[in-house]
Amino acid sequence: MFRGLRSFMTTVFTPLARLLLALRVSPDAVTVAGTVVVTAVALALFPTGHTLVGGLLVGFFVLFDSLDGVMARQAGRSGPWGAFLDSTLDRVSDGAVFAGITLWFVLHPDEHHGLWGIAVALACLVLGSVVPYARARGESVGATVQVGIAERADRLVLALVPFTFLQVGLPVIVLEVVLTLLALASLVTVVQRMATVRTQLTRQSVGLPRDPRDEPREGPLAGQGA
């Protein structure tokens, strides 16, 4: 959903990436720093009800998520280690965001449908880890797993927008509905990826050629997102 935005942000970040590289800042340092900030903000500000400041700060750093990749390509250091580090730390920051939202529901039991909110926030937390795992595990057995309706950027943006504006009067029911839809979309994505891997491995086992639709996407953003 947000691939076009990421392409635009890549173009915007190119001058900043060059500046940081000139200051001898490494792409790995940017990756780690972004994860630390997002995790700290989500776990410190979200549960305590500072949804506006916390949501804006996390959203700001989410937009900067592709900066480390731009820096790595500019420096000619793009490779498996950077991709591994980025993907691993993405799981940490994603988990912190949805854990913070879950804790907000837990610490605000007076809200209507509070148990519903806790349940769907936990579902987003769990399924948000299963979605990228299904892709990684599928690719480890030789499949190409690029299907899905709930990739990382989609999940974060759609969850953060209603959560951020709770503090200025947005009804909690809006957040709960969005989280419910996100959980369902994540579940559908997991099922899609399982079906895709099964189909590809079945074709391989009987000696059929790979379906052209399953070929990896090309381009600087191929493989990003989960």
DAWO-V695235 format. One record per residue. N is the residue number from 0. SS is DSSP state (hx for helix, st for strand, lp for the rest). NEAR is the number of other ideal C-beta (glycine too) atoms within 8 Angstrom. Layout:
# DAWO-V695235
((N,SS,NEAR) (N,SS,NEAR))
This chain:
# DAWO-V695235
((0,lp,5) (1,lp,8) (2,hx,8) (3,hx,6) (4,hx,8) (5,hx,13) (6,hx,9) (7,hx,8) (8,hx,10) (9,hx,13) (10,hx,7) (11,hx,7) (12,hx,12) (13,hx,10) (14,hx,6) (15,hx,9) (16,hx,12) (17,hx,9) (18,hx,8) (19,hx,11) (20,hx,11) (21,hx,6) (22,lp,6) (23,lp,5) (24,lp,8) (25,lp,7) (26,hx,12) (27,hx,9) (28,hx,8) (29,hx,13) (30,hx,13) (31,hx,10) (32,hx,8) (33,hx,15) (34,hx,12) (35,hx,8) (36,hx,10) (37,hx,14) (38,hx,11) (39,hx,8) (40,hx,13) (41,hx,15) (42,hx,11) (43,hx,9) (44,hx,12) (45,hx,17) (46,lp,11) (47,lp,7) (48,lp,8) (49,lp,9) (50,hx,14) (51,hx,10) (52,hx,8) (53,hx,15) (54,hx,14) (55,hx,9) (56,hx,11) (57,hx,13) (58,hx,11) (59,hx,8) (60,hx,12) (61,hx,12) (62,hx,7) (63,hx,9) (64,hx,10) (65,hx,12) (66,hx,13) (67,hx,14) (68,hx,14) (69,hx,12) (70,hx,15) (71,hx,12) (72,hx,9) (73,hx,10) (74,hx,8) (75,lp,5) (76,lp,7) (77,lp,8) (78,lp,7) (79,hx,5) (80,hx,6) (81,hx,15) (82,hx,10) (83,hx,8) (84,hx,11) (85,hx,11) (86,hx,11) (87,hx,8) (88,hx,12) (89,hx,13) (90,hx,10) (91,hx,10) (92,hx,13) (93,hx,13) (94,hx,11) (95,hx,12) (96,hx,15) (97,hx,14) (98,hx,11) (99,hx,14) (100,hx,15) (101,hx,12) (102,hx,11) (103,hx,13) (104,hx,12) (105,hx,9) (106,lp,9) (107,lp,9) (108,lp,6) (109,lp,4) (110,lp,9) (111,lp,5) (112,lp,9) (113,hx,11) (114,hx,6) (115,hx,9) (116,hx,14) (117,hx,11) (118,hx,8) (119,hx,13) (120,hx,13) (121,hx,10) (122,hx,12) (123,hx,16) (124,hx,12) (125,hx,8) (126,hx,12) (127,hx,13) (128,hx,11) (129,hx,10) (130,hx,18) (131,hx,13) (132,hx,8) (133,hx,14) (134,hx,13) (135,hx,9) (136,hx,8) (137,hx,13) (138,hx,10) (139,hx,6) (140,lp,8) (141,lp,7) (142,lp,11) (143,lp,11) (144,lp,11) (145,lp,7) (146,lp,7) (147,lp,11) (148,lp,7) (149,lp,11) (150,lp,11) (151,hx,11) (152,hx,13) (153,hx,12) (154,hx,16) (155,hx,11) (156,hx,11) (157,hx,11) (158,hx,15) (159,hx,13) (160,hx,10) (161,hx,12) (162,hx,13) (163,hx,13) (164,hx,12) (165,hx,11) (166,hx,9) (167,hx,6) (168,lp,6) (169,lp,9) (170,lp,5) (171,hx,11) (172,hx,8) (173,hx,9) (174,hx,13) (175,hx,12) (176,hx,8) (177,hx,12) (178,hx,15) (179,hx,10) (180,hx,9) (181,hx,14) (182,hx,12) (183,hx,8) (184,hx,12) (185,hx,16) (186,hx,10) (187,hx,11) (188,hx,15) (189,hx,12) (190,hx,8) (191,hx,11) (192,hx,15) (193,hx,9) (194,hx,8) (195,hx,14) (196,hx,13) (197,hx,8) (198,hx,9) (199,hx,14) (200,hx,11) (201,hx,8) (202,hx,11) (203,hx,10) (204,hx,6) (205,lp,6) (206,lp,4) (207,lp,5) (208,lp,4) (209,lp,9) (210,lp,8) (211,hx,5) (212,hx,4) (213,hx,9) (214,lp,7) (215,lp,7) (216,lp,7) (217,lp,4) (218,lp,5) (219,lp,6) (220,lp,11) (221,lp,8) (222,lp,6) (223,lp,7) (224,lp,8) (225,lp,8))
